[in-house]
Amino acid sequence: MTRPGIRKTRGLPLVRERRVTLVRAVDPRWAELFEHADVISEGSARAEDEGRMWYGSTSLILDTGTEDATYLAAVVDRDPHVHLRAMRTARREAQVRAPGGLGRLTCEIRVSAEKSGVRIDVDVQAPLIERRARVRPAP
């Protein structure tokens, strides 16, 4: 069995180049889209060992007009600022429907392109913060 002989290696290049395209969602324009979005929400409270939890879902459809919905959905899927705006919308929707205050919210976001625009689905879960009724002694 013969092995390869010793050879000199080529040195590393002085410079390596990589070209990338960076995109950023322009916040005021996205604020407009969220302001006019079609929003649908639902949810309910469930009793669990740790206490009552709120489980809900909010769907937002952003009308992108003549823009390419597939491209914009890819942007939304990667932009943390747009995600935060969607989570805040979902939290407001959940707070309106919940029978008490909401604790720390856990979210899962899915983004897809549709004929009418970009669809953002936000599933939320949060503990309910409920005050107990106090019984006051009679005067």
Backbone as JSON Lines, residues from 0, in Angstrom:
{"i":0,"aa":"M","n":[0.85,-1.16,0.0],"ca":[0.0,0.0,0.0],"c":[0.9,1.23,0.0]}
{"i":1,"aa":"T","n":[0.7,2.08,-0.98],"ca":[1.51,3.29,-1.05],"c":[0.69,4.49,-0.6]}
{"i":2,"aa":"R","n":[1.36,5.36,0.04],"ca":[0.71,6.59,0.52],"c":[1.16,7.74,-0.35]}
{"i":3,"aa":"P","n":[0.37,8.81,-0.33],"ca":[0.8,9.95,-1.13],"c":[2.08,10.54,-0.56]}
{"i":4,"aa":"G","n":[2.86,11.09,-1.42],"ca":[4.11,11.69,-0.99],"c":[3.88,13.06,-0.35]}
{"i":5,"aa":"I","n":[4.93,13.6,0.2],"ca":[4.86,14.92,0.82],"c":[4.86,15.98,-0.27]}
{"i":6,"aa":"R","n":[3.94,16.91,-0.17],"ca":[3.84,18.0,-1.12],"c":[3.65,19.3,-0.38]}
{"i":7,"aa":"K","n":[4.06,20.37,-1.01],"ca":[3.83,21.68,-0.43],"c":[2.38,22.07,-0.63]}
{"i":8,"aa":"T","n":[1.81,22.71,0.36],"ca":[0.44,23.2,0.22],"c":[0.45,24.63,-0.27]}
{"i":9,"aa":"R","n":[-0.6,25.0,-0.88],"ca":[-0.73,26.39,-1.3],"c":[-1.11,27.22,-0.09]}
{"i":10,"aa":"G","n":[-0.63,28.41,-0.02],"ca":[-0.97,29.3,1.09],"c":[-2.39,29.81,0.97]}
{"i":11,"aa":"L","n":[-2.92,30.27,2.05],"ca":[-4.27,30.83,2.06],"c":[-4.27,32.16,1.32]}
{"i":12,"aa":"P","n":[-5.38,32.51,0.71],"ca":[-5.43,33.8,0.02],"c":[-5.39,34.94,1.03]}
{"i":13,"aa":"L","n":[-4.99,36.11,0.59],"ca":[-4.96,37.27,1.48],"c":[-6.36,37.8,1.76]}
{"i":14,"aa":"V","n":[-7.23,37.65,0.8],"ca":[-8.58,38.19,0.94],"c":[-9.59,37.17,0.42]}
{"i":15,"aa":"R","n":[-10.69,37.0,1.16],"ca":[-11.8,36.2,0.68],"c":[-12.99,37.13,0.56]}
{"i":16,"aa":"E","n":[-13.74,36.98,-0.47],"ca":[-14.86,37.87,-0.72],"c":[-16.15,37.08,-0.81]}
{"i":17,"aa":"R","n":[-17.2,37.65,-0.23],"ca":[-18.52,37.05,-0.32],"c":[-19.52,38.19,-0.45]}
{"i":18,"aa":"R","n":[-20.35,38.12,-1.42],"ca":[-21.36,39.16,-1.62],"c":[-22.71,38.64,-1.14]}
{"i":19,"aa":"V","n":[-23.39,39.49,-0.35],"ca":[-24.71,39.12,0.14],"c":[-25.66,40.3,-0.08]}
{"i":20,"aa":"T","n":[-26.92,39.98,-0.14],"ca":[-27.94,41.01,-0.22],"c":[-28.6,41.12,1.14]}
{"i":21,"aa":"L","n":[-28.59,42.31,1.71],"ca":[-29.22,42.55,2.99],"c":[-30.51,43.33,2.76]}
{"i":22,"aa":"V","n":[-31.56,42.93,3.45],"ca":[-32.82,43.64,3.36],"c":[-33.29,43.99,4.76]}
{"i":23,"aa":"R","n":[-34.06,45.05,4.83],"ca":[-34.61,45.48,6.12],"c":[-36.01,45.99,5.85]}
{"i":24,"aa":"A","n":[-36.95,45.57,6.69],"ca":[-38.32,46.06,6.57],"c":[-38.34,47.51,7.07]}
{"i":25,"aa":"V","n":[-39.02,48.38,6.32],"ca":[-39.13,49.78,6.7],"c":[-40.31,49.9,7.66]}
{"i":26,"aa":"D","n":[-40.02,50.23,8.92],"ca":[-41.01,50.15,9.99],"c":[-42.28,50.98,9.77]}
{"i":27,"aa":"P","n":[-42.21,52.24,9.35],"ca":[-43.46,52.99,9.19],"c":[-44.41,52.36,8.17]}
{"i":28,"aa":"R","n":[-43.86,51.8,7.12],"ca":[-44.71,51.15,6.11],"c":[-45.35,49.88,6.66]}
{"i":29,"aa":"W","n":[-44.57,49.1,7.45],"ca":[-45.13,47.9,8.07],"c":[-46.18,48.27,9.11]}
{"i":30,"aa":"A","n":[-45.98,49.39,9.81],"ca":[-46.97,49.86,10.78],"c":[-48.31,50.11,10.07]}
{"i":31,"aa":"E","n":[-48.26,50.69,8.87],"ca":[-49.48,50.9,8.08],"c":[-50.15,49.57,7.75]}
{"i":32,"aa":"L","n":[-49.34,48.6,7.31],"ca":[-49.91,47.29,6.96],"c":[-50.58,46.64,8.17]}
{"i":33,"aa":"F","n":[-49.95,46.74,9.34],"ca":[-50.53,46.14,10.55],"c":[-51.79,46.91,10.98]}
{"i":34,"aa":"E","n":[-51.79,48.21,10.79],"ca":[-52.95,49.03,11.17],"c":[-54.18,48.65,10.35]}
{"i":35,"aa":"H","n":[-53.98,48.28,9.1],"ca":[-55.09,47.92,8.22],"c":[-55.24,46.41,8.03]}
{"i":36,"aa":"A","n":[-54.57,45.63,8.84],"ca":[-54.59,44.17,8.69],"c":[-55.96,43.6,9.06]}
{"i":37,"aa":"D","n":[-56.27,42.49,8.43],"ca":[-57.46,41.71,8.79],"c":[-57.03,40.8,9.94]}
{"i":38,"aa":"V","n":[-57.6,41.01,11.13],"ca":[-57.17,40.29,12.33],"c":[-58.3,39.41,12.84]}
{"i":39,"aa":"I","n":[-57.98,38.14,13.08],"ca":[-58.94,37.19,13.64],"c":[-58.27,36.53,14.84]}
{"i":40,"aa":"S","n":[-58.98,36.52,15.99],"ca":[-58.42,35.93,17.21],"c":[-59.43,35.03,17.9]}
{"i":41,"aa":"E","n":[-58.89,34.06,18.6],"ca":[-59.7,33.19,19.45],"c":[-58.82,32.67,20.57]}
{"i":42,"aa":"G","n":[-59.46,32.16,21.61],"ca":[-58.69,31.6,22.7],"c":[-59.59,31.16,23.84]}
{"i":43,"aa":"S","n":[-58.98,30.48,24.79],"ca":[-59.73,30.05,25.97],"c":[-58.76,29.75,27.11]}
{"i":44,"aa":"A","n":[-59.31,29.75,28.31],"ca":[-58.52,29.44,29.51],"c":[-58.71,27.96,29.84]}
{"i":45,"aa":"R","n":[-57.63,27.36,30.32],"ca":[-57.68,25.97,30.75],"c":[-57.07,25.85,32.15]}
{"i":46,"aa":"A","n":[-57.69,25.03,32.97],"ca":[-57.15,24.78,34.3],"c":[-56.04,23.73,34.18]}
{"i":47,"aa":"E","n":[-54.89,24.04,34.74],"ca":[-53.76,23.11,34.76],"c":[-53.2,23.03,36.17]}
{"i":48,"aa":"D","n":[-52.25,22.15,36.39],"ca":[-51.69,21.97,37.73],"c":[-51.09,23.25,38.29]}
{"i":49,"aa":"E","n":[-50.47,24.07,37.43],"ca":[-49.82,25.31,37.87],"c":[-50.79,26.46,38.03]}
{"i":50,"aa":"G","n":[-52.03,26.28,37.59],"ca":[-53.02,27.34,37.61],"c":[-53.69,27.44,36.26]}
{"i":51,"aa":"R","n":[-54.5,28.46,36.09],"ca":[-55.19,28.62,34.8],"c":[-54.25,29.24,33.78]}
{"i":52,"aa":"M","n":[-54.31,28.7,32.56],"ca":[-53.47,29.17,31.44],"c":[-54.39,29.64,30.32]}
{"i":53,"aa":"W","n":[-53.91,30.65,29.6],"ca":[-54.62,31.14,28.42],"c":[-53.92,30.6,27.18]}
{"i":54,"aa":"Y","n":[-54.7,30.0,26.29],"ca":[-54.2,29.52,25.0],"c":[-54.99,30.23,23.92]}
{"i":55,"aa":"G","n":[-54.31,30.86,23.01],"ca":[-55.02,31.59,21.97],"c":[-54.26,31.59,20.66]}
{"i":56,"aa":"S","n":[-54.95,32.07,19.65],"ca":[-54.36,32.15,18.32],"c":[-54.85,33.43,17.66]}
{"i":57,"aa":"T","n":[-53.94,34.12,17.0],"ca":[-54.29,35.32,16.24],"c":[-53.74,35.18,14.84]}
{"i":58,"aa":"S","n":[-54.58,35.44,13.85],"ca":[-54.16,35.41,12.45],"c":[-54.28,36.82,11.9]}
{"i":59,"aa":"L","n":[-53.2,37.28,11.28],"ca":[-53.18,38.59,10.65],"c":[-52.94,38.39,9.16]}
{"i":60,"aa":"I","n":[-53.73,39.06,8.35],"ca":[-53.48,39.04,6.91],"c":[-53.16,40.47,6.51]}
{"i":61,"aa":"L","n":[-51.92,40.66,6.05],"ca":[-51.44,41.97,5.64],"c":[-51.64,42.11,4.14]}
{"i":62,"aa":"D","n":[-52.41,43.1,3.74],"ca":[-52.68,43.33,2.32],"c":[-51.45,44.0,1.71]}
{"i":63,"aa":"T","n":[-50.72,43.27,0.91],"ca":[-49.47,43.78,0.31],"c":[-49.7,44.4,-1.06]}
{"i":64,"aa":"G","n":[-50.95,44.48,-1.47],"ca":[-51.25,45.11,-2.76],"c":[-50.6,44.38,-3.91]}
{"i":65,"aa":"T","n":[-49.89,45.12,-4.73],"ca":[-49.27,44.54,-5.92],"c":[-47.87,43.97,-5.65]}
{"i":66,"aa":"E","n":[-47.39,44.11,-4.41],"ca":[-46.06,43.59,-4.06],"c":[-46.08,42.06,-4.09]}
{"i":67,"aa":"D","n":[-44.92,41.46,-4.28],"ca":[-44.78,40.0,-4.32],"c":[-44.94,39.44,-2.91]}
{"i":68,"aa":"A","n":[-46.07,38.78,-2.65],"ca":[-46.37,38.26,-1.31],"c":[-45.37,37.18,-0.88]}
{"i":69,"aa":"T","n":[-44.9,36.38,-1.8],"ca":[-43.94,35.32,-1.45],"c":[-42.63,35.93,-0.96]}
{"i":70,"aa":"Y","n":[-42.16,36.94,-1.66],"ca":[-40.93,37.63,-1.24],"c":[-41.12,38.32,0.11]}
{"i":71,"aa":"L","n":[-42.23,39.03,0.27],"ca":[-42.48,39.73,1.53],"c":[-42.67,38.76,2.7]}
{"i":72,"aa":"A","n":[-43.26,37.6,2.44],"ca":[-43.4,36.59,3.5],"c":[-42.02,36.11,3.95]}
{"i":73,"aa":"A","n":[-41.1,35.97,3.01],"ca":[-39.73,35.57,3.37],"c":[-39.06,36.66,4.2]}
{"i":74,"aa":"V","n":[-39.31,37.92,3.87],"ca":[-38.76,39.03,4.66],"c":[-39.35,39.01,6.07]}
{"i":75,"aa":"V","n":[-40.67,38.87,6.17],"ca":[-41.34,38.85,7.47],"c":[-40.82,37.7,8.33]}
{"i":76,"aa":"D","n":[-40.59,36.56,7.7],"ca":[-40.13,35.38,8.44],"c":[-38.77,35.59,9.08]}
{"i":77,"aa":"R","n":[-37.98,36.55,8.56],"ca":[-36.62,36.76,9.07],"c":[-36.44,38.08,9.81]}
{"i":78,"aa":"D","n":[-37.43,38.94,9.82],"ca":[-37.26,40.26,10.42],"c":[-37.8,40.28,11.85]}
{"i":79,"aa":"P","n":[-36.94,40.45,12.86],"ca":[-37.4,40.42,14.25],"c":[-38.32,41.58,14.6]}
{"i":80,"aa":"H","n":[-38.2,42.72,13.92],"ca":[-39.06,43.86,14.22],"c":[-40.51,43.59,13.8]}
{"i":81,"aa":"V","n":[-40.67,42.94,12.67],"ca":[-42.02,42.6,12.22],"c":[-42.59,41.51,13.13]}
{"i":82,"aa":"H","n":[-41.76,40.56,13.56],"ca":[-42.2,39.53,14.51],"c":[-42.69,40.18,15.8]}
{"i":83,"aa":"L","n":[-41.94,41.14,16.3],"ca":[-42.31,41.81,17.55],"c":[-43.65,42.53,17.38]}
{"i":84,"aa":"R","n":[-43.85,43.2,16.26],"ca":[-45.12,43.88,16.0],"c":[-46.27,42.86,15.98]}
{"i":85,"aa":"A","n":[-46.06,41.7,15.37],"ca":[-47.09,40.65,15.34],"c":[-47.36,40.11,16.74]}
{"i":86,"aa":"M","n":[-46.31,39.91,17.53],"ca":[-46.5,39.4,18.9],"c":[-47.27,40.41,19.75]}
{"i":87,"aa":"R","n":[-46.97,41.69,19.6],"ca":[-47.68,42.72,20.36],"c":[-49.16,42.77,19.98]}
{"i":88,"aa":"T","n":[-49.43,42.61,18.7],"ca":[-50.82,42.57,18.25],"c":[-51.54,41.37,18.85]}
{"i":89,"aa":"A","n":[-50.88,40.21,18.84],"ca":[-51.48,38.98,19.4],"c":[-51.7,39.13,20.9]}
{"i":90,"aa":"R","n":[-50.77,39.77,21.6],"ca":[-50.93,39.97,23.04],"c":[-52.14,40.87,23.33]}
{"i":91,"aa":"R","n":[-52.27,41.96,22.57],"ca":[-53.43,42.85,22.77],"c":[-54.73,42.09,22.53]}
{"i":92,"aa":"E","n":[-54.77,41.31,21.47],"ca":[-55.96,40.53,21.17],"c":[-56.27,39.53,22.28]}
{"i":93,"aa":"A","n":[-55.25,38.86,22.78],"ca":[-55.44,37.88,23.86],"c":[-55.9,38.56,25.14]}
{"i":94,"aa":"Q","n":[-55.33,39.73,25.44],"ca":[-55.68,40.44,26.67],"c":[-57.15,40.87,26.66]}
{"i":95,"aa":"V","n":[-57.64,41.24,25.48],"ca":[-59.05,41.65,25.37],"c":[-59.97,40.47,25.66]}
{"i":96,"aa":"R","n":[-59.58,39.27,25.25],"ca":[-60.44,38.1,25.37],"c":[-60.26,37.33,26.68]}
{"i":97,"aa":"A","n":[-59.13,37.46,27.33],"ca":[-58.84,36.68,28.53],"c":[-59.66,37.18,29.72]}
{"i":98,"aa":"P","n":[-60.02,36.26,30.63],"ca":[-60.83,36.66,31.79],"c":[-60.01,37.32,32.91]}
{"i":99,"aa":"G","n":[-58.73,37.49,32.71],"ca":[-57.87,38.14,33.7],"c":[-56.62,38.65,33.01]}
{"i":100,"aa":"G","n":[-55.7,39.19,33.81],"ca":[-54.44,39.66,33.26],"c":[-53.61,38.48,32.75]}
{"i":101,"aa":"L","n":[-52.68,38.77,31.85],"ca":[-51.81,37.73,31.31],"c":[-50.41,37.88,31.87]}
{"i":102,"aa":"G","n":[-49.81,36.75,32.22],"ca":[-48.42,36.74,32.66],"c":[-47.5,36.7,31.45]}
{"i":103,"aa":"R","n":[-46.33,36.13,31.65],"ca":[-45.35,36.05,30.57],"c":[-45.9,35.24,29.4]}
{"i":104,"aa":"L","n":[-45.84,35.85,28.23],"ca":[-46.4,35.27,27.03],"c":[-45.35,34.43,26.3]}
{"i":105,"aa":"T","n":[-45.75,33.26,25.85],"ca":[-44.92,32.43,24.98],"c":[-45.62,32.39,23.63]}
{"i":106,"aa":"C","n":[-44.86,32.64,22.56],"ca":[-45.45,32.72,21.22],"c":[-44.77,31.78,20.24]}
{"i":107,"aa":"E","n":[-45.53,31.37,19.27],"ca":[-45.0,30.65,18.12],"c":[-45.58,31.35,16.88]}
{"i":108,"aa":"I","n":[-44.7,31.69,15.94],"ca":[-45.12,32.45,14.76],"c":[-44.88,31.65,13.5]}
{"i":109,"aa":"R","n":[-45.88,31.66,12.62],"ca":[-45.77,31.04,11.3],"c":[-46.15,32.1,10.26]}
{"i":110,"aa":"V","n":[-45.4,32.15,9.19],"ca":[-45.62,33.14,8.14],"c":[-45.82,32.41,6.82]}
{"i":111,"aa":"S","n":[-46.79,32.87,6.04],"ca":[-47.01,32.27,4.72],"c":[-47.53,33.33,3.76]}
{"i":112,"aa":"A","n":[-47.35,33.05,2.48],"ca":[-47.87,33.94,1.44],"c":[-49.23,33.44,1.0]}
{"i":113,"aa":"E","n":[-50.15,34.36,0.78],"ca":[-51.48,34.03,0.28],"c":[-51.81,34.95,-0.89]}
{"i":114,"aa":"K","n":[-52.88,34.65,-1.58],"ca":[-53.29,35.5,-2.7],"c":[-53.54,36.94,-2.27]}
{"i":115,"aa":"S","n":[-54.11,37.09,-1.08],"ca":[-54.47,38.42,-0.61],"c":[-53.33,39.14,0.11]}
{"i":116,"aa":"G","n":[-52.21,38.49,0.33],"ca":[-51.08,39.13,1.0],"c":[-50.28,38.17,1.84]}
{"i":117,"aa":"V","n":[-49.73,38.68,2.93],"ca":[-48.91,37.88,3.84],"c":[-49.74,37.52,5.05]}
{"i":118,"aa":"R","n":[-49.75,36.24,5.39],"ca":[-50.49,35.76,6.57],"c":[-49.49,35.46,7.68]}
{"i":119,"aa":"I","n":[-49.79,35.99,8.87],"ca":[-48.97,35.73,10.05],"c":[-49.87,35.1,11.09]}
{"i":120,"aa":"D","n":[-49.56,33.88,11.52],"ca":[-50.3,33.2,12.57],"c":[-49.44,33.21,13.84]}
{"i":121,"aa":"V","n":[-50.03,33.69,14.92],"ca":[-49.32,33.75,16.2],"c":[-50.11,32.95,17.21]}
{"i":122,"aa":"D","n":[-49.52,31.87,17.71],"ca":[-50.12,31.09,18.79],"c":[-49.52,31.58,20.1]}
{"i":123,"aa":"V","n":[-50.38,31.84,21.08],"ca":[-49.91,32.37,22.36],"c":[-50.32,31.46,23.51]}
{"i":124,"aa":"Q","n":[-49.5,31.53,24.54],"ca":[-49.78,30.79,25.78],"c":[-49.28,31.67,26.91]}
{"i":125,"aa":"A","n":[-50.11,31.84,27.95],"ca":[-49.7,32.68,29.08],"c":[-50.49,32.27,30.32]}
{"i":126,"aa":"P","n":[-49.85,32.36,31.49],"ca":[-50.61,32.12,32.72],"c":[-51.56,33.28,32.98]}
{"i":127,"aa":"L","n":[-52.73,32.97,33.51],"ca":[-53.68,34.02,33.88],"c":[-53.34,34.55,35.26]}
{"i":128,"aa":"I","n":[-53.38,35.84,35.39],"ca":[-53.16,36.49,36.68],"c":[-54.53,36.93,37.16]}
{"i":129,"aa":"E","n":[-55.05,36.19,38.11],"ca":[-56.4,36.47,38.6],"c":[-56.34,36.89,40.05]}
{"i":130,"aa":"R","n":[-57.11,37.9,40.35],"ca":[-57.19,38.36,41.74],"c":[-58.27,37.57,42.44]}
{"i":131,"aa":"R","n":[-58.0,37.23,43.67],"ca":[-59.0,36.52,44.46],"c":[-59.91,37.55,45.13]}
{"i":132,"aa":"A","n":[-61.15,37.24,45.17],"ca":[-62.1,38.14,45.8],"c":[-61.85,38.17,47.3]}
{"i":133,"aa":"R","n":[-61.8,39.36,47.87],"ca":[-61.62,39.49,49.31],"c":[-62.97,39.66,49.99]}
{"i":134,"aa":"V","n":[-63.11,39.0,51.07],"ca":[-64.33,39.15,51.85],"c":[-64.04,40.15,52.96]}
{"i":135,"aa":"R","n":[-64.76,41.25,52.93],"ca":[-64.55,42.28,53.95],"c":[-65.51,42.03,55.11]}
{"i":136,"aa":"P","n":[-65.0,42.22,56.3],"ca":[-65.91,42.05,57.46],"c":[-66.96,43.16,57.48]}
{"i":137,"aa":"A","n":[-68.13,42.82,57.94],"ca":[-69.22,43.8,58.04],"c":[-68.87,44.84,59.08]}
{"i":138,"aa":"P","n":[-69.22,46.13,58.86],"ca":[-68.89,47.18,59.85],"c":[-69.74,47.11,61.08]}
